[in-house]
Amino acid sequence: MDIHRLHTGEAEALIAATGAELQSLRLGGHDLLWEAGPPWPRHAPLLFPIVGRVKGDTLRHVGKMFPIPRHGFARDRDFALIEGTATTCTAELRDDEATCAAYPFPFLLRVAYTLTATSLRMDLALRNPGDAPLPASLGLHPAFRWPLAPGLPKAAHRLVFEADEPGALRRLDADGLLDPAPRPSPIQDRVLPLNEGLFREDALVFLEPRSRRLRFEAEGGPGLDLRWEGFPHLGIWAKPEPGPTFLCLEPWEGHADPADWDGDITAKPGSFLLAPGATRRWNFTITLIADSR
């Protein structure tokens, strides 16, 4: 596949072979996904086998060094279409000679999409076909239009979390590594009012927030209900640019290397080890709220 189109009624989603990336999502007459223009050329990349950066962009394993780009390689690799219908598709990525040059482990990653009239669900599964534990991280990076609809002020938007979030905020340093110093959370009474100033120091990183669900909304416009399972962390990011831009709401299992850590990938903070023959699963659902008033 180059592009697989999902459609039912007026709902439509486009999935690209490269990265199995969601490239367009239209629900209830609203185009919800960022169009991948300046200042950021992606829509909703899949982050694997790392989330964020490893120190020096180099993965370390048993004394050997493997160059690997920020967020890994899955977002730039072609996935194979396993099955596809009008409302579903499943694609997979397997290890090969090129992936082993950056990540010396066998793996099988599958991504499935299911479209309804008002929602899109994403199911992910990672299997370890090898005979040794598989160290990995996996994350999502969807970029939603901000404002959600033409004519809405950007500052009228907010995030509403399902639970109180008293935990600290973390930031990234100038090298894109996790700053060890916690910051006060900008979330108050489950609400994060949105403004471009939030992102002048790059992403907001919440390690193990209580919420597994939030709303992205603006009074008088459409809203999105986002929910996820299997992802313990959340990143929120935007380019602090004037004019229409995007807001990335990113469930992760994994995060950038801490700035004060430098070790083997099997001990990387935030990552997981998948036993031989085991499978790990995650899901993420985007549902349209027709009117946030």
Backbone hydrogen bonds, N-H to C=O, Kabsch-Sander energy under -0.5 kcal/mol:
donor,donor_aa,acceptor,acceptor_aa,energy
4,H,15,I,-3.3
5,R,3,I,-0.5
6,L,4,H,-0.5
6,L,13,A,-3.3
7,H,86,A,-3.2
8,T,11,A,-2.0
11,A,8,T,-2.1
12,E,26,R,-2.2
13,A,6,L,-2.3
14,L,24,S,-1.8
15,I,4,H,-2.5
16,A,21,E,-2.7
17,A,2,D,-2.4
19,G,17,A,-0.6
19,G,77,R,-3.7
20,A,17,A,-1.2
21,E,18,T,-1.2
22,L,44,A,-0.6
23,Q,14,L,-3.4
24,S,14,L,-1.0
26,R,12,E,-3.0
27,L,30,H,-1.9
28,G,117,A,-0.6
30,H,27,L,-2.2
32,L,25,L,-2.7
32,L,30,H,-0.7
33,L,25,L,-0.6
34,W,143,A,-2.8
40,W,37,G,-2.3
47,L,139,G,-2.9
48,F,46,L,-0.7
48,F,71,H,-1.3
53,R,176,G,-0.7
57,D,54,V,-2.6
58,T,55,K,-1.3
59,L,66,F,-3.5
61,H,64,K,-2.3
64,K,61,H,-2.4
66,F,59,L,-2.6
68,I,57,D,-2.1
71,H,52,G,-3.2
72,G,69,P,-2.4
73,F,48,F,-0.7
74,A,48,F,-2.2
76,D,73,F,-1.9
77,R,74,A,-1.4
79,F,17,A,-2.6
80,A,92,E,-2.7
82,I,80,A,-0.5
82,I,90,T,-3.2
83,E,90,T,-1.4
85,T,88,T,-3.3
89,C,113,Y,-1.7
90,T,83,E,-2.7
91,A,111,V,-2.7
92,E,80,A,-2.3
93,L,109,L,-2.6
95,D,107,F,-1.5
100,C,96,D,-2.3
101,A,97,E,-0.8
101,A,98,A,-0.6
102,A,99,T,-1.3
103,Y,99,T,-2.3
105,F,103,Y,-2.4
108,L,127,R,-1.6
109,L,93,L,-2.8
110,R,125,A,-2.9
111,V,91,A,-2.9
112,A,123,D,-3.0
113,Y,89,C,-2.7
114,T,121,R,-2.3
115,L,87,T,-2.7
116,T,119,S,-2.8
120,L,286,I,-2.2
121,R,114,T,-2.7
122,M,284,F,-3.1
123,D,112,A,-2.8
124,L,282,W,-2.6
125,A,110,R,-2.3
126,L,280,R,-2.7
127,R,108,L,-2.8
128,N,278,A,-2.5
134,L,274,L,-2.8
136,A,272,F,-2.3
137,S,49,P,-1.6
138,L,253,E,-2.2
139,G,47,L,-2.2
140,L,251,P,-2.6
141,H,45,P,-0.9
143,A,43,H,-2.1
144,F,142,P,-0.6
144,F,247,L,-2.9
145,R,32,L,-2.3
146,W,245,T,-2.3
152,L,149,A,-1.7
156,A,153,P,-1.2
157,H,154,K,-1.6
158,R,217,E,-2.4
159,L,192,L,-2.1
160,V,215,R,-2.3
161,F,159,L,-0.5
161,F,190,R,-3.1
162,E,213,R,-1.9
169,L,183,R,-2.8
170,R,205,V,-2.6
172,L,201,E,-0.6
173,D,177,L,-3.1
176,G,173,D,-2.2
178,L,257,D,-2.4
179,D,171,R,-2.8
183,R,169,L,-3.2
188,Q,191,V,-2.5
191,V,188,Q,-2.0
192,L,159,L,-2.8
194,L,157,H,-2.1
198,L,195,N,-1.6
199,F,196,E,-1.8
200,R,197,G,-1.2
202,D,199,F,-1.6
204,L,236,I,-3.0
205,V,170,R,-2.2
205,V,203,A,-0.5
206,F,204,L,-0.5
206,F,234,L,-3.0
207,L,205,V,-0.6
208,E,206,F,-0.6
214,L,226,L,-2.4
215,R,160,V,-2.2
216,F,224,L,-2.5
217,E,158,R,-2.3
217,E,215,R,-0.6
219,E,156,A,-0.6
221,G,218,A,-2.1
223,G,289,I,-2.9
224,L,216,F,-2.7
225,D,287,T,-3.0
226,L,214,L,-3.0
226,L,224,L,-0.6
227,R,285,T,-1.9
228,W,212,R,-2.1
229,E,283,N,-2.2
233,H,252,W,-2.5
234,L,206,F,-2.2
235,G,250,E,-2.7
236,I,204,L,-2.3
237,W,248,C,-2.0
241,E,239,K,-2.7
245,T,146,W,-2.1
247,L,144,F,-2.4
248,C,237,W,-3.3
249,L,142,P,-1.4
249,L,247,L,-0.5
250,E,235,G,-3.1
250,E,248,C,-0.6
252,W,233,H,-2.3
253,E,138,L,-2.8
257,D,53,R,-2.8
259,A,178,L,-2.7
261,W,258,P,-1.9
265,I,60,R,-3.2
267,A,264,D,-2.2
268,K,265,I,-1.3
271,S,268,K,-1.7
272,F,136,A,-2.4
274,L,134,L,-2.7
275,A,273,L,-0.5
277,G,128,N,-2.7
278,A,275,A,-2.2
280,R,126,L,-2.6
282,W,124,L,-2.1
283,N,229,E,-1.9
284,F,122,M,-2.1
285,T,227,R,-2.8
286,I,120,L,-2.8
287,T,225,D,-2.4
287,T,285,T,-0.5
288,L,118,T,-2.8
289,I,223,G,-3.6
290,A,288,L,-0.6
292,S,221,G,-2.7
